[in-house]
Amino acid sequence: MTTELGRLIARRIALTGPIPLADFMAEALGHPRLGYYRRALPVGAAGDFTTAPEISQMFGELIGAWLAERWLAMGGPSPVQLVELGPGRGTLMADALRATRGVPGLHAAVRLHLVDTNAPLRAEQQRALGAFAPTWHERFEAVPAGPSLIVANEFFDALPVRQFQRTDRGWRERMVGLAPDGETLGMALAPGTTPFARFLPDAVEGALAEIGEAGRALAAAIGARLVRDGGWALIVDYGYDGGAGASLQAVRDHRGAGILDRPGETDLSAHVDFAALAAAANAPVFGPVAQGDFLRRLGIRQRAESLKARASAPQRAAIDAALARLIDPGQMGTLFRVLAVGDGRSASPAGFSEAE
């Protein structure tokens, strides 16, 4: 069974021919009316995935402390653009701002900007963050110029990626076409060698690879803004430090699904190539480091003990479980990576050195 968006994509392919997988992903997630991130409430138990801020308040609190320290390291500019890309239900930013309310001058300086295309989630963000008068934007480029503190937690993984397959005649791009019935979507290979081949490694026949053009372009835009106007960005996502193969996956109702299955109703994401982001930023970078190491260096164990000191026995167990989920290598601690991008004008940030 397909969807209205699936039928629209099939019609487009019938008229113009197969489309790159990146184009399919962009439509499936961002179609103005039917895209997954335009209409769904994807975060939380009722959605398709759960993010770190929804697991524990400790995550957002430590991110807030990191941002506050960076603001002070910048000399405390006022105003400062506080930007979150893909803010979900507003949980991370609400926790971050609550944790930093004692930092003199910070909240008065903050101008809150949320980059999101999801109308239902914007309503939840307003409930969580309305006291800070947020301004919403469809694109990062629309955020006003000026010194900035930028957070992107599980945002880059949802940006479209191109996928390639090595054949006996070189690298070819994977495309989305139509099955013989003229209605069902299916995977195909472009007939000729891709011009992206020069960016891909030598590999055995049948190997797969990905390039995240959209992610690299956004990293470049962030880096250019920080170098020009001053500031820092923190990128947290699941991914790798370069050299991995294809990772595009689909999730619906917290379970795996087919990539082409029910477009607009299925979440699509790919592991983030942090080495590519760091190179594209063209600015001072720190990391990537494992999320577990980053949070441990920021004091998450101490924060957990502080919360447990005034908690009931069931609450203490829940805090321990959340801590393990965020930092243990077998859970989110290693798979998730953290990258900081800076302006080169202030001291190195916390969380990226084992000496801490």
N, C-alpha and C positions, 0 to 999 in steps of 0.2 A: 504494500500500500504506500503510495507516495503522498506528497503534500501539495498545496497550492504553489508554494515556491518551487518545489521539484518540477511541477508541470511548466512553470515559467522558464526555468533553466533548460528543460528539455526542448521547449519551443525555440529558445535562443540558439541552442546547439543545432537544431534542425535547420535554422535559417542561415547560420554563419559558420557552422562547423565546430569541431571539438575546441574546448577552452582549456587553458592551463589550470592545473589543480588550484593554484593561488587565486585565480578568478572565481572558481567555484567556492572556495573557502570564504572569500570576501562577500559573495552573495549570500551564502548560507548563514553567515554571522551578522552581516551588516546591511542587508537589503533594507531600504528605507521603511518599508511597512511590514515585511514578513521575516526579516532576519532574526536569528536567535537572540542576539544581544539588543535588539530593538524592542522585543515584546516579552521575553521570558523573565522570570525571577529565578535566576540560576543558582544563587548562593544559599547554602544552608541545607538542613535536612530535607526540606521540601523541594529543593532544587536538584541540580545535577552534580554539584561538587561543594566541598567545604574548604574555605581558605583559612590561613593561619590566624587572622584576627578573630574569626568565629570560634576558634578552638580555645583561646584564652586571652584575657585582657592583657596579660603580660607582654604579648607580642607588640601590640600597639603602644603600650606604655614605654617600652624600650626604644621603639622607633621614634617616639616623641622626644625622649631624652637625647637621642642621637641628633635629631633635627635642632633641638634647642642648643646643644653644644656647638653645632655648626653655625648657627645664627650668631652666637657669641663670638666664635672664632672669626666670623666675617666682620666683626665690629658692631653688631647689632643694628643693621640698617633698618630704617623705618620710612616708608612701608617696605614690607617684604612679601613677595608673592609666594604663598604656600599652596602648592599644586599637588593634587593627587590624580594619577591616571588610573581610571577604572576603580572608583572608590567603593564598589559593591553596595552594601547597605549603610556605609558610613561608619562602620564599627571601628576600623583602624584609626581613622582620623579623630573620632570622638574620644577614643582611649588616649591617643597622643596628646590631644589638647587638654584633656583632664589632667594628665600627668605633668603638664608643663605650666599649669596655671600659676605656679609659684615663681616662675622665672620673670623677674622684673622687666616690664616693657615689651615682652614678646607678644602677648595677645593683642596689645594695642597696636603693634606694628603689623600684625598678620592681615593679609588680604587673601581670603580663602577662595581657591579656584578648583573646580572639579571637572575633569574631562570625562564625559560619559555620554553615551547615546541611548541609554535605556530609560525610557520614560517611567515605567513602574518603579525602578530602583531610585530614580531621582526623588520620588515622593518619600521613600524611606530615608534617603540622605537628608532631605529637608527636615524630617522629624528629628534625626540624630544631630544635625549640625546647624539648624536654623538660627541659633543664637549667634553664630559667626557670619551670618549673611553671606552664604556662599554664592558664587557666580558659576554658572555651568557653561561648558563649551563642548562643541562637537569634536574639535581637534585641538591638539596641543598648540599649534601655531597661532590659535586665536587668543591665547593667554597674553595679557598685556606685558610689555617689556618691563624690565627692572630686576633687581636682585631677587633670586628665587631659591626656594627649597622645594625639591620635587621628590615625590614618592611614587613608585610603580611596583605594586605587589601583585604578582600573577596577572600582569597586563600584557607583557611581550609574548607570552605563550599563545595568546589568542590572535596574534597578527598573522596574516596570510603568509604561507611559505610556498615556494616552488619546489617541486620534487623531480628527481632525475633518476634514470636507470642506465647502467652501463651495458651496452650491447657489443656485439662483435664488430660494429662499425662506429663505436664511440658512444659518448653520452647523449641520451635523448630525453627530452622533457616528457614527464607523465602528464597526460591530458585527460579530461573528462569528456566522453562522447556518449553515443546512444547505442544500445543493444539493437539487434536486428528487428525487434518489435517496434522500434521507433519511439518508445516511451521510457524504457528503463535506462537509467544512467549506468555507465560502465567505464572502467579505466582503459586507456589506450596510450600508445606512444606516438609522439610526433614523428613524422616521416624522415626528417633530416636531423643532422647533428645540431645540438643546441649551441647558440653563441655564448652561453654561460660555461661551456666546457673548459675555457681557460681558467675558470675559478675553481674547478673541481679536481680532486686528486686522481692519480692513476689508481685503478681498481680492477678487480676481476670482473668478468662478465656476470651480469645479474645483480651487481652491487647497486644499492640505492643511496642517494644523497639529497640533501635539502639546502636551499638558500633562502634566508628570510630577508628579502628586499625591504619590506615594510619596516621590519625591526631595525635594520641598519640605517634606513632613512630617518627614523625617529631618534635613534641614538645620535646621529649626526646633528639633528636639529637641537637636541638637548645640549650637546657639547658646545655647539656654536653659541647658543644663548648664554650658557654659563660663562664661557670665556669672554663674551661681550659685556654682559651685565653683572656678572658675579653670582656666586651661589654654589649649591651642591645638589646632587641627585642621588637617590638610593634606589637601586633596582633589585628586587627579590623575585626569584622565579625558579622553577625546576628546569634543569638544563645541564650543560656540559661546557668544558673549557676549550672545545674545538676538536674536530676529527671524528665526530660520530656520523652514523648513517641516517636513514629516514626514521622519523619518530612521530609523525602525524597520527593522532588517535582521536577517537570519537567516544563520547559518553552521553548516555541518556538514563535518567533515573538512577544515578550512581552505579550504572553498569556499562560495560563496554558495548559499543555498537559499531555498525559498519560506517565507514567514512562517508559514503554516499547515501546513507539511509536517512530518510525523512528530513531533508534539508529544512532548516529553520526551526526544527524541534530538537536538534541534536547539537551538543557542544563539540566543537572541534578545537584542538590545541596541539602544539608541537613543542618539543623541548627547545630551550633557548640556547643558541650558540653564543656564549658569553665572550669568547675570544673575538668573534666578529663584531659584537656590540662595542667592546673596548676599542677595537681598531677604528670603527666608524665614528666614535665619539670625537676623536681627534682633540682630546683634552686630557688633563691629568686623570688617571684612573687608579683605583685601589681595589684589589681583588681580581677575579672573584674568589671568595672564600665560602666554605660550607656554612649553611645557615646555623647549624648547631654550634660551630666554633664562634661565629659572629655573636649570637645571642649569649653564649657562655661568657665571652669577653666583656659584654655589656652588663653582666651581672644578673642573668635570668635565674640562676640558682638562688642567689640571695633574695631576689624578689619573691620567688616561690616560698622560701622559708618565712618571709615577712607576712605573706598572705596566709600561710598555714597557721601562724601564731595566733590568729584570731578567728580560726575556722572550726567548724564541726568536723567530726570524724569523716562523714561522707564527703564534705567539701575538701578536706585534706587529700583524700584519695583521688578526687577529681583533679585537684591541682597537680598532683604527682603524675597522673595519667596525661594531662595536657602538656606538662613539661617534657615527659618522655616523647610524646608525639612530635613536639617541636624540635628537639635537639638530638634524639637518639639516631645513630647511623642507620639503623634498620627501618626508620620511619622517615620523617622529613629532614632530619639533621644533615644528611649528606647529599641527597638528591637535589635539594633546594640550595641555590647559590645566591651570593650577595655581591653586588658590584657597586662601587661608589664612583661618581664622576664629579670632578671639582673644577674650580676656576684657576687653580695654581697660585692663589694669593694668600691662602691661610694654611695653618699647620695641618699635618696629616690627621685623618679622622680616626676615631676609636673603632675597635672591632675588627681590624684587619691585620694586626700583628700579634704573634704568639707571645710577645713580651708583656702584653697587657694582662 
